[in-house]
Amino acid sequence: QALSEIEGMGGRGGSLQEMKVRPLAKRRADVHGFCNPSGFQRSPYLSARGNFANIFQGSTEEGYKAYHADKYDEDKNPNGIINFGTSENKLCFDLMSKRLTQADMNMIDPPLLQYPDWKGHLFLREEVARFLTYYCKAPAPLKAENVIVLNGCGSLFSALATVLCDPGEAVLIATPFYGGITQSVFLYGNVKLVYVYLDSKITGTSTRPFQLTVEKLEKALQDARAEGVTVRALILLNPQNPLGDIYSLSELRDYLEFAKRHELHVIVDEIYMLSVFDESATFHSVLGMDRLPDPQRTHVMWGITKDFAVSGIRFGTLYTENQDVANAVASLCYFHGVCGPVQHKVAQLLRDRGESEAPYWINQVYLRANHARLKAAHTYVTDELKTLGVPFLNRNAGFFVWIDFRKYLKTGTFEEELLLWKRFLDNKVLLSCGKAFECGEPGWFRIIFADKTHRLQLGMQRIRKVLEEREQEILAEENEQPCQSDQDGKADSTDEVIFVSRHEEPTCASSSSLGDLIGLLQQQMRSSDWLQKNTAEQFA
């Protein structure tokens, strides 16, 4: 359906710019949001679908290609691009390389070199079930028969979208969200996304910026149905990328009950579940709930890519009690399988237990060190942001900080956001702009902090340089137009109170600490432009 809306793709040649796309409603994925048609000519060697896949890229892909063509290297290429855009943990290579080269990892049995069960070797699925039972705090042992293994969670999104939705149908997702999901569900299954737009303002029932509520889910679903869109599922990211939010048990229960009322499948992506790096934050897995509202429509994803800092090893797993869904996804594992030797290595990694039932190396060595390193890197980057007077969401999960650069946009448009993103890239630091996550407010950026200290320091220096230059440009423009009313511009970012501490369950208004209030006042003073506008020279 989406492809048929693009006129001329399968016909004679011509620029893609000449093609017309029928207007899509605001809450449906607009193909121009993730395509780059500039200067593109239709290839006579590709089908319409192939041509569409060929141009399926946005700022994320553009920046990723630029980075790989000019990677920073301390010795070989010190002026190369520092990558703060790709969500990878680069802090634990020493731990993982040592563990993955130990003797128990290198065994090769004949079955590992033969075709496996397409769901994955049984020994691995049994280990995954035990691992998830332990770390998700499942009330009862999880079963290997409900586990399917694929080469990454991107493949899982593609497979689930294909087996749960027909072409042209849709899945509900809150924005901002990890933009790769759009590509995963659309390119193969031609499944669209219905956006639940979240914003930074704390209004109504919201207690924190970008908070997902059942009311917002209901509105987005009803709007989509009013347009004739069939919605089959809801995607939840927990911990959330790019916000870093961790959903409480009560929130999870509310979302699942909402889905049950509307007979929606729920795909829960928990790929950062072991990357909660502060003891004050508690992660709750859906698999740890005493009772699932609709177990036959609840499907949980996890993988080793993020939590074990091995993004180069493509491994993801699905847990679902619905055997129809399991078998349908398994039929697609023929295209997305994990090779036998890697399945063995992953099983050894997950079963690394001491004398007790708790995984010894994972708990006592790896997670302890990983969390300490993540926390230190997060502290460094957020302290730098505080020094710059830049608001951000202060969360304790994942590898990223969601940053508010709106005060560096003069008119507050996505075009300006893209120009700022390109300016960072020109200064050899790759960030991710909010549009890549379908954020509804221009000016938000995601920065990855899970990197070595020397790259963090140099990358933040480059960011500081861009922001200081931009600040001076805006100030010069304002001085040239002294009579312009402040009301003509955008609201100051401090109006949104985004310098937020970690999320806790709401208790009462009096629970706000004096420290939080002082921190807010300090941030407002740092981010105020009063001192810049009222210099001694101007008074003279």
N, C-alpha and C positions, 0 to 999 in steps of 0.2 A: 504493500500500500504506500509506504513512504517513498519507495523508489519510483512508483508510478506517478507520484506527484511531481517529479522532476521531468519536465518536458525536454525532449530532444536527446536524452542521454544515450538511447540506443539507436538513434537515427544517424544522419550524416554528421560530419565533423563540425567544428565550431567551438568557440570559447565557452567554458562553463559559465562565464559571467553573463552570457546571453540567455542562459536557461532561467526559467521562471519557477519559483517555488510558491505554491499556494500558501497563504498565511495560515500558520498554526496558532492555536490559542496560547495564551501566555504560559499556561501551566503544562504545556507539552514540549518535549524536546524539539527545538528548532534546528534543522540540519545545518544551518549556517553557524550555529553555536559551536560546532566542532569540526567544521570543514574549512579548508583554506583554498578557495577557488581562484585566487589571484593568478592570472596569467596561465591558467591550466588549459591544456588542449586535450580533447578526448582522444584516447588511444584506440586505434582501430583493432588492436590485438586483444582488447579486453571487452567483456560483456558490460552491460549497464551496471551490474552489481560490482564488477571488477573495477570499473572507472570510479565508482563511488568510494570503494575501499581505498583506492589510490590517492584520493584527496582527503581522506578522513584524518585530519590532523588539526591541531590548534596550537596555542602558545606552548603547551607542555611538550608536544612532540618537537616543535621548532627549537625550543631551548635544549632539549635532550640531544638532538642531533648536533647543535652547535657545541655543546659540552664535549661530546665524544670526538669532535674534530679538533678540539683545543683544550684538552684536559690539563688542569694544573698539576705540576709535579715540582716538588721542592728543589730538585736538582736539574732535571731536564727541561722543565717548562714553567719557571716561577711566575711568568706573566699569563699563564693559562687561566681558564675559567674554573672557579671554585663552585662546586655543585651543592647548593643549599635547597635544591628543588626536588630531587628524587628521594623518596622516603626509604632510606637505607640506614642500617645501624653499622657504622664503621669503627665502632669502639672495641670490638671483641674478636678481631682477627686472631690475636695471639691465643686466646682460649679455644676458639673453634678449630683453628688449624692443628693445634696440638691434639685435641680430642679426636678429630676426624682422621688422623694418621696413626692412631694407636693400632696395635696388632689385631684386636677383635673386629676392627672395621674392614679388614682386607680379605675376609674369607669369601671364596667363590664356590658355591655348590652348583651342580648341574641344573637344578630347577631355576636358578637365577639367570641362566642363559637361555631359558626356554620361555614360550608364551605363558603368561600367568593367567589366573582368574582376572577378568577385566576389572573387577572391583578392587583388585590389589591382592597380593599374596596374603594368605590367611594369617601367617605369623605376624605380619605387619598390622593387619586390621585388629588382631587381638591386642597388640601392644598399644595401638592408638586408643582402643576402648579403655584399657586400664589407665593410660595416661590422662585421658579426658575425665575419667571417673574421679581421679585423684585431684587434678587441678581445677576442675569445674565444680568440685564438691557435690557430685551427683548423689542424691539420696539413696540410689540403688545402683549396683554395677551396670555400666553401659555394655551393650552387646556388640560383638564383632560383626554380626550379620547386618547391623545398621550403619556400618562404616563403609564408605567408598573413598578410594584414593585416586587423585588426579594430579596432573603436573601444574599445580598452582591454583590459587583462588580465582584468578581471571578466567581460567577454563571452567571452573565450577559455576561462576556467574553465567557464562555462555550456555553451559549445559542446562542449568536450572531454568533460565529464561526460555530456552527452546522447548523443554518438556512441560513447563507449566503454562505457557502462553502460546496462542496462535499468532501468526504474523499480523502486525498492526495493533495488537493488544498492548497493554501497558502495565507497568509496575510503579508503585508509589514510593517516593524517596524524598527525604528532607534535604534541603540545600542550606549551607554548602555541603558537598560530599565529594569523595574521591572520584575524580572525573573519568578514570579508567573504566568505571562501571558502565558508562554510556557506551563506550566502544565494545565492551564485552557482551552486552545484551543486544546491541543493535546490529552489529556487523554480521553475526551469524543468524540470529533468530528473528531479525527485523522487529524487535520488541522496543517499544517506546518507554520513556520515563515520564511520569506525572510528578511535577515538582511541588513539594510542600515548602513554600518560601518562609524561611526564618529570618528575623532581623535582630539588630543589636539592641533595640530599645526594650527596656524592661517595663512592660505594660500588662494590664489585665491579670491573668493568672500566672504570667511568667515571673520567675524569681531570679533568673540569670539571663544574660544575652544569648541569643540564638537558641532559645529553649524550645524543644519539641513538645507539643501538647496534643492531647486527643482532639481538642477543638480544632486545631490547625489541620490535623489529619482528616477530620470529618469534612471540613470545608473544601479541602483539595479534592477529596474523593467525590463529593457531590458536584463540584464544578466540572470535574472530568466526565462524570456520568451525564450531566446536563448537555455536554457537547457530543454525546454519543460514543465516548471512549470506554471500552471495556477494560477495567482494572482487575488484574488477577492476583497480585501479590504486593507485599510491603517489604522493603529492604531496610534493615536496621544495622547500623555500624556501631559496635560497642566493644572497646572504646571508640569514640567517634573521630574520624579523620575528615577534615583538618582541625576540628575544634579541640579535641582532647577530652571531651566530656565523657564521663562514665555514668551510665544510667543506673538509677537506684532500683531496688527490687520493686518498689511500688510503681515506678514509671514503666518498667518492663511489663509488669502485670497489666497495667492500663493499656499499653500498646497491643499486647497480645489479645486482650479482651475486645478491643476495637476491631482487630482483624477477624476474630471469631464471629462477631456480630455480622460482619459483611462477607463472611466466607472467603477471606483472603488468605493465601499462603503467606508465611513470614519467613524471609531469608535473613538469618542473623549472622553477620560477619564479625567474628571475635578474634581476628588475626593478631590484635595487639594485647591479648588478655594477660600475658606474662610481662608486658612492658609497662606496667604501672609501677613507677619507681619511687613513690613516697609512701611511707607507712600510714600516713593519715588518710589515704584514699583506698577505698575497698572496691574491688571489682566483683560483680555478680554475674555469673554465667546463666544463660537461659537453662542450660542443662542442670544447673544446681537448684532450680525451683522445685518445691515439693510437688506441685501439680501444674502441668501445662494446660492452659485453657483449651487448646486444640492440637494435641500432639501429632495428629495425622497431617497437619498443615504447617508444622514448625520444623525448619531445617537449619542446622547450625554448621557454620564453616570455620575452619581454623587451618593454619599452616605453620611451617617452621621458618618461613622467609623472614619475618620481622622479629619474632621473639628469640630466635636463635642466630640472628645476624648473618643469614646465609641466603641473600636474595638471588644468588647465582644458582642455587639448587631449587629446582621447580618442584615443589611438593605442597599439595593442599588436600584437605580431607573434609568430607561431608558426613554429618551424622543426622540420619532421619529414620523415624520409626515407620514411615510409609514405604512399604515394599514396592508398590507400583512406581513411586518416584525413584526409589533406589535402583530398580531394574532399568528404568528408562534412562537414568543418568549413566548407569553402568554400560549401556549399549553404546554411549558416546565415548566411553573411556578408551575404546579402540583407537580413537584419534588423539587422546590426551593422556596416554599411559605414562607411568613412571618406570624407568628401566630397572631390571632386577637388582643389580649391584647397589643402586641408590636406595631401593626399598630396604635392602639389608642394612645399609648404613643408618638410615632413619630409625629403623627398629632398634638397633644397638644404642643409638643416641637416646631414644625415649625410654629405654629400659634400664638406664644406668642407675641401678639401685645398689644400696649398701645392704647391710644385714636387715635393716628395717624395710618396711614397705615404701617409705618415702624415697624418691630418686636421690641418691647420694650426691653425685657430681653436679646434677642440675641444681639442687637446692643449696648445697654447701659451698660450691665453687662458682658455678656459672652465674646463676641468678643473683647471688650476693654481689659479685663483682659488677655485673651488667647494670644492676639498679644503681649502684654507687656511681658508676661512670656516667650513666644517663642523668642522674640528679646533678652531678657536678657540671656537666655540659649545659644543662638547662639553666642552672643558676648563673653561669657565665653569660649566656646570651641574654637572659632576662635582665640581669644587672646592666648590661650594655644598653638595652632598650630603655631602662629607667633613666640612665644617664642622658640619653637622647631626648627624654620626655615623650617617648612613643607609647601610646596605650596598647595593651595586648590582653589576651585571655590567659590567665595564669592557671594552668592545669597540670596534672601530674601523671599523664599517661601518653604513650606514643613517643614519637621522635620529633614533634613539631610544635611550633608556637604560632597562633593565629594573631596577626599583627594588624593594627589599625593605622594605615598610612593616609587616611583621608585628608588630613590637613596639608598634605603635599600635592593635592589635586586642586587646581584653581576653580574649575567649574564642576567637579564631581561627576565625571562621565567615565564610562568604560573605555572610551577612546583614550582619555587621559591616563587611565590605569595601565593600558597597554603600552603607552609611551614611556611611563615610569618603569614598567617591567623591562622594556628594551634598553632603557638607560642603565639599569642595573647590569644587564647582559653586556652592554658596550663597555662597562667598567669591570668586566670579567667576574661577575658573581651572578649565579643563576638562582632565582627565586621562583615561586609559583604565585601567579596573581589570582585574585578572587574569581574572575570570570572562568578560569579553568575548573573551578569547583561549583560553577553556576550560582555563585553568591549573588543575591539580589541588590547588594549595596556596593557600588564602586569604591575601590580604595583599600580593600582588605588583601593581605598577602600571607602566604604560609612560608615559614622558614624551617628548615631541618637543622636540628642542633646536634644530632648524634654523630659527631665527627671529632677528629683529633684537635687538640688545643691550638696548634700552630695554624691550622686551616680556619678554625673558628675566629682566631684573632685577626688574621689577614682578611677574611671575608667580611667581618664586622667593620674593619677599617674602610673597606671599599663601599660598604653600605653607608657608613657615616659620611663619606665624601659625597656621594650622590645626594643624600638628604640635605646636607649643609648647602650644597650648590642650589638645590631646588628651593630651599628656604629663602636664600638670598634673592633668587629670581622672583619669587612671589612677593617678597618685601619690596623689591624695586618696582614691580608692576603696581602694587598698592600705593606707593609714593607718587607714582605718575598720575594716579587717579584719586586724589585726596578727598574729593567730594562724594565718592561712591559710598552709599550706605552699606553698613555691615549686613543689613538684612538681605542685600542682593546676593550675598555669598551663601555658602553652606553653613550649617551649624557647626560650632566647634566640637571636636571629637570628645572633649571632656563632658559635654552635655549628655553623652550616652553612658557615662560611668563604666567604662570598659576595663579599667585597671582592676580586674576582679580577682579575688583570691580563690582558692580551690572551692569546688562545689560541695556543699554539705546539705543534708536533708533540712528543709526549713523547719524551724522550731517556733521562735517568736521574735518580734521586732527587737526586743531588748538584748538579743544574743549578739548583736553587732559589737565587735571589740573596739576598744579605743585605738588599738594599733591599725585596724582596717581604716578607721576614719582619718587618722594621721597620714597613712599611706596615700589615701585618696587626695587629701589636701596637698601633700607634697607633689603628687603627680600633676594636679591641676596647676600648681605654680610652675612646674617644669615645662608643661606643655603650653602655657599661656604665652601669647606673643606681645603682651603689654610692654615688657622691657625692651623688646626689639623696636616697637613703634614709638617708644617714648625715651629716646636716647638723650644724653646731655646736649648733643649737637642740635637736636630738634628743639629742645627747650630754649637754647640760646637764640 
